[in-house]
Amino acid sequence: MVNSLSSTLLTTFLVLSLFHLSSFHNNLAAKHIHHSYSSAYDYRHHHHHHMPTPYKTTKATTNESNPRLQQAYIALQAWKRVIFYDPNNFTSDWVGESVCNYTGVFCSNLPNATKPTITVAGIDLNFANIAGILPPELGLLSDLALIHLNSNRFCGLIPQTLSNLSLLFELDLSNNRFVGPFPTVVLSLPSLQYLDLRYNEFEGPLPPQLFSKSFDAIFLNNNGFTSSIPPNLGRSTATVIVFANNNFGGCLPPSISNFADTLEELVLINTNLSGCVPPEVGFLYKLKLLDLGSNRLEGPIPYSIAGLAHLEQLNVAHNYMSGNVPEGVCILPNLVNFTYSYNFFCEEEGVCRNLTSKGVVSDDRRNCLPDKPLQRTKEQCDPVVKHPVDCYKYPCGGAPVVQAPAPTHA
C-alpha cells in the first residue's frame, strides 16, 4: 500500500475499520462522516455555489415521517437478502426499521436540508469477509458520503444505480471479487475524491475520462486492465495514482506532466510499459515516490528527474534501461531509496558509485557496470550497450529491437 495516503483516508481506515471493537465507535465514525460531508460540500460549493453548510453529524433511529430512512430500510433489506455468507454476523442486527442502529451503518444530518433531517451517510463493512452482491437498490441510499467494503467477498458487477449518490466522497471496493469492465458509473459521481478498486477482477480498457476527473487518489492495482494509458491525459488533481500489476502496455505519455501541480505518488510497477521514460516526468515537482519497476522501459534515466527535490523513492529495476546513472538523481536532497538493478546501465556518475555513503539504500546488481560485483556478462551487455536507444528519435520504442536477454526477476 502506498505509505502516504491522505489523512482523510488514514483516519477512515483506523476509525471505521475498528468500529466494532470500540464502545465509542459511533461517535468516532460520525465525526469522520461529518468530515466527508464537509469535504463533499466544499468541492460542490466551489464548483456549483448552491449547497448550504452541512449540519452537525448525529446518530438517530428511524422515523416514520422520514422518507429518507424509509428508503434506506428498503435498500439495506434488499442488500441483506443477497448476502449469502456473513461469518462475523455483521448484518445479523439488520432487523427492523431503525437502520441507524445497524452495524456498519452510520447516520448524519443531511447537509443541504432546510431543516435537520437524519439520513444514512456512511456504510462501513471493512474486513467483514461478507460474500454477496451489490443490489441495484443501493441507489436509494442517495445521501451516502462514504462506502467502505474493503476485504470482503462481494462479487458481480457494480450497479449503475450508484449514479444517484451525488454526495459520495469515498468509494473503497478493494480486495473483493468484482468483475466486468471499468465501472464507468463512478465517473458520474460529482463529489467523489477517493476511488479504490484494488485487488478485484476488473478488465478491459480504462476510459480516458478517468484522467480528467478531480479525484485525489486513484487505486486500480491488481486487476486485469489492458489498455494503454491515454496519450492525452486531461488536467487532473490526483495526488496518488497506483496502477501496478495490470497489463496496460504502451508508453508513459509526455502528458503525464498535466499532474504536475498535485501528483506525489506514481506507482506503475509491472504494467507492461514500454518505450522511454519521458523527460516530462521531471515536471512532477511534488513527486515523492516514482515506481516504474518490472516493465519493458528502455533508454536512459531522464536527467530531468534530478529536478525532483521532494523525491524519496525511485525504482526503475527490472527493465531494459541503459546509459549512465546520472549523479543529479543520486544527490537529490530527500532521496532514501534508489533501485536500478536488472537493467543495462554501463556507468554510475560520481556519488552514484557509493550511495550508501549518503545513507541512501540502493541496488545496482545485474547491470553492465565495470568493477562492480554481480553484473551481467559481456555477452549480455554488448547488444544493448553498443546500440543505445535514441529516445528523442524513438520516444515510444520505435527503434529496431535489439535482441537482449529479458530482465529477469530472479
DRENPADO-248268 format. One record per residue (C-alpha): x, y, z. Coordinates in steps of 0.2 Angstrom, whole numbers, plus 5000, padded with zeros to 4 digits. Layout:
residues N
XYZ
...
This chain:
residues 410
500050005000
500650174996
501350245013
500650425012
498850415009
497950575013
497550605032
495750585027
495950405021
497050355035
495850425048
494450325040
495450165040
495950175058
494250235065
492950155054
493849985051
493949955070
492250025075
491649855081
493049845094
492750015102
491250065113
491550245106
491450195088
489850285084
490450455089
492150425080
491350375064
490050515065
491550635066
492350565050
490650565040
490450745045
492150775038
491750685022
490150785021
491050945023
492350895010
491050854998
490151015002
491751114999
492051034982
490251054976
490151234983
491751284974
491051224958
489151254959
488951384973
487251314979
487551194993
487251265011
488451225025
488151045032
487351015049
488250935063
488350745062
487250645074
486650465076
484750435077
483450295074
482150285060
480650395060
479050355050
479050545045
480750525037
480650465019
482550455018
482650325032
481250235024
482150225008
483750175017
482750025025
482149965008
483949975001
484849885016
483549755017
483749714999
485649715001
485449595016
484449475005
485849454993
487149425006
487449235007
488949225019
489249335034
490449235046
490649385058
488749425059
489049605054
487249605046
486449505060
485649655068
485049725051
483249695058
481849825059
481750005053
483050085065
484350075051
485450205060
485750065073
486349935061
488149885062
489149975049
487850105045
488150275051
486850425051
487050605050
486150765047
485850795028
487050935023
485851035011
484251015021
483251165025
482951085042
483850955052
483550785043
484350625048
484950515034
486150365031
487850455027
489050305028
489250125025
490750035033
490949845031
492849835030
493649675034
491949585037
492349445025
490549455018
490049365002
488649434991
488249564978
487849744977
485949764973
485349904962
484349964977
485950044984
485550184973
484150234986
485550274998
485750444989
486450535003
488050425006
489650515009
490750355010
490650175006
492050065013
491949875008
493749835009
494249645011
492649555008
492049434995
490749544986
490649494968
489749534952
489549704943
489449874951
487649934949
487350084938
486150154951
487650214961
487550364949
486250434962
487550454975
487950634972
488750664989
489850514988
491650564993
492550404996
492250234987
493350094993
492849924984
494649854986
495049674989
493449594983
492949494968
492049624957
492149584938
491749674922
492449824913
492949984922
491450034932
491150204922
489750244934
491050314946
491450444933
489650524935
489950554954
490150744956
490950734974
492050584973
493850614978
494450444983
494250294972
494950124977
494649974966
496249874970
496349684970
494749644960
494449564943
494049714933
494749704915
494749794898
495249974894
495250124905
494050264900
495050424895
493850524906
494650444921
496150564919
495050714918
494150694935
494550794950
495050634960
496350654974
496850464975
496550334962
497050154966
496750024952
498149904955
498049714954
496649704941
496649644923
496549814915
497349804897
497349974888
498750094887
498750254896
497850384886
499150494876
498250654880
497950654899
496750784905
497150904919
496950814935
497150854953
497650674959
499050664972
499150474972
499050364957
499350174959
499050064943
500349924947
500049744942
498949774927
499349744908
499249924901
500649914888
501150064878
502150214884
502050334898
501450484888
502350654890
500650724895
500950654912
501650824916
499750884917
499850804935
501250924940
500351034952
499750894963
500450724960
501550654974
501550464971
501550374954
501650184955
501650094938
502649934943
502349784932
501149864920
501949814904
502549994899
503750014885
504750144877
505750284885
505350374901
504850544895
505850694902
504150774906
504250664922
505450804928
503950924928
503150824943
503950934955
502950874970
503350694967
503950594982
503850414975
504150354957
504050164954
504250114936
504949944940
504649774931
504149844914
504949854897
505650034898
507250074888
508450214886
509250324899
508550394915
507950564910
509150694918
507550804922
507250684937
508750774945
507550924947
506350824959
506850894975
505550804985
505850634978
506150504991
505950334982
506450294964
506350124957
506750084939
507349904942
506949754930
506849854914
507949874898
508650044903
510450094898
511650234898
512350324913
511550334931
511550524932
512350604948
511050734948
509750604953
510950524966
511150694975
509350734977
509150804994
507750695000
508250534991
508150375003
507950234991
508650214973
508450044965
509050024947
509549834947
509249714932
509549844918
510949884907
511750044914
513550054910
514150194921
513750274938
514250454939
515050524954
514250484971
513150354962
514550234964
514350234983
512650294988
512750215005
513950345010
512450465008
511350355018
510350305003
509850125001
510250074983
510349914972
511449914956
511549724953
511449644936
511949794926
513449824915
514449924927
516349894927
517249844943
515549814952
515049634958
513549534952
513449614935
512849544918
514149464907
514949544892
513849444880
512349504888
512849684889
513649714872
512049704861
511249844871
512749954876
513349954858
511650004851
510950144863
509150204861
508950374854
507450424865
507250594855
507050504839
506050354846
505250414862
504050264862
505150124857
505050144839
506850094836
507349924829
507349804843
509049744849
509049564854
509449564873
509049454887
507449484896
507549574913
507549434925
506549444941
507649314950
